[in-house]
Amino acid sequence: MAAAPLQRGDSSEPKAKHRSTGARSSSLPPSASGSESEVHRIKREHPDDDQCIVNDRVKGRLKVTRAFGAGYLKQAKLNNGLLEMFRNDYIGDTPYISCTPSLCHHKLTERDQFLYLSNEEVVLHVENFMERFPEGDPAQSLIEELLSRAAKKAGMDFYELLDIPQGDRRKYHDDVTVMVISLEGRIWKSSGTYV
């Protein structure tokens, strides 16, 4: 079960091996987010803002440095449009995050079976997925695994976590995105929605 992971800018490097087949996931070059070069870029572009990176997060809020959303970290007027309790104290004139992707190329081989795009948290659990859910819906399994771990960490079970209203649930876990693209024509039925 070989895998060729394709990751968004906020992902780290997976290392996985399927026990019975010995297949491994291949690694792509390190992503830009969370790297020292991204931290230096943001600090260089915002010399007047000593709070641009706080606790390894952009403005102390967002872990990723490349995203389609989060307009409040791209334009001051979008930050000012937020309710006061959600507003950042200061947003500079240039964007803190970018929607420009960090790209690399990987030549697919006949052993490659799927590509996945995911948040960085998901990558930490790919090895477990490869060992435990080789035939199931990979996206659904990975999301359920992350939510189960978040619930356990908070001292509750999976369904108790799902019962918490969506906005309040942010206290227990970050947003999670997983997309798995089969290179063999397999189709998985998951809706993947846990709203």
N, C-alpha and C positions, 0 to 999 in steps of 0.2 A: 504494500500500500504506500506508494511514493506520493509525496505531496510537494507542490511548488507554491509556497505561500507568497501572495502579493499583499503587501501591507500598506495601510494608510500612514500618513506622516506621524501618527502618534503611537506607532507600534514598535516593539522591540523584536529581538531575534528568537525564533522558535528553534528548538532542537527536539526532535521526536523520533522514536523508533517503535515500530509495531513488533511486539514480542514474537508472534507466531511466524510472521513472514520476514522479519528483519528489515523491512522497508523503513526508510527514514524520510523526514521532511528536509527539504533543502533550505538553506538560509540565504536571504538577500542581504545586500550591504546595509549597515546600520542606518536607521531613519534619522531624519533631522531633528525631530522633536525631542526635547529633553537632553540633547547633546550640548556640550559646552559651546559649540559654534552658534547654536540658536540662542543660548543665553547671552553670549557676547553680542550677537546681532541686535537683540532687543535692547540691551543696555547701551550699545553704541548709538542706536536710533533714538533713544530716550534719555539723554544725559541729564535732563532736568527732572527726572522722575526716579527717586531712589527706591520707590515701591513698585517698580515695573516687574520684578521677579521677587515673590515672597513665598517661602516654603516650597520651592520648586514649582510654583504655579505662576502663570502670567497674571499680574495684579492680584496675586493670592487666591485666584478663583479657578482659572482654567489650566489644566495640566498640558493640554496640547498647544502647539504653536502654529499649527496649520489646520484650518477648519473652514468649512463653507459658511457656517452660522456665526454666532457670537459677534454680531455687528457692533455691539456696545464696546468691543475692544478694537474696532476698526475705525469708527467715527465718533467724535465727541457728541455730535447731535443725537446719535442713537443711545448713547449712555445717558444723556440728559433727559431723554424721553422715558426712561424707566422710572418706576415708583422710587421715591427717595430711599427707601430701605434697601433697594437692590442696586442703587447707583454706586459707581466708584467715585471716590473723592476727587480724583484728577485723571483725566484722559488727555494725553498729548495730541499734537497735530498730526502725527503719522501713526498708521496702524500698528498695533502691538502683535497681531497675528496676521497670517497670510492664508489665502486660499490657493496659493501656488504650490502644487505638489512637489515633493522630492521624488524624482524618478530614477529607476534603474531598469536594465533590460535583463531578461532571463530567457535563454533559448529552451523551449519545451522539448522534452524527449518523450519517447513512447512509454516510459515508466511513470511519467507524471500523470496523476489522476485527478487532482483538483487544485484550484486556487482559492485562497480565502483572503478576505479583507476584514480586518477587525480592529477593535480598540486594543490598546496595549495590554489591558488586564487579561484578555482572552488568550494571548500568546502564552502566558504562564501555565495555562491548563491544556495546551495542545497535546503534550505528551500523555497526559491522563486520557484524553479523548482517543488518541491513537490506540492505546492499550485496551480501553473499556468499551468504546462505541464504534468499532470499525464499520458496522453495517447500518447503524441508525442514522437519523438525520443529524448531520454534524453541527449545523448552526443552532438548532434547537437544543441539542445536548450541551453545547458549550455555554449557551445563555443560561440554561437551567443550572448548570454547575456553578456559574458565577453567582447567580441569585441565591442558590443554596448556601454557598460559602458566606455571602453577605448576611443572610438570615442567621446562620450559626454564630457568626461573629457578634451579632446583635442579641443573641440569646433567644431566638425564636425559630420556628420552623418555616419552611418555604412558603406555605399557604398563608401564614400569618403576615409574612412580608408582603405578599401580593394583595392582602386586604388593606394595607395602608394606602391612603390616597396618593396618587401619582406625585404631586408636588412635595408632599411630606416624605416620600420614599427617598428623595435625594439625600437625606441625612444618612442613609444606610448604604447606598451604592451610587456610582456614577452611571450616566447613560451608557448603554451597551449596544454596539452595532456589530453584527456578524453577517457576512455574506460569503457563501461557499458556492463556487462555480465548478461544476463537474466538467472534466475534460473528456469524459467517457460517455456523455449523454444521459447520465443518471438524473432523475428528478426526485427531489425530496418535497414532501407536502407541507412542511411547516409554515405557519403564518409568522411564527417568531414574535408574536405580540404579547407582551406582558405589561399592559397599561393599567 
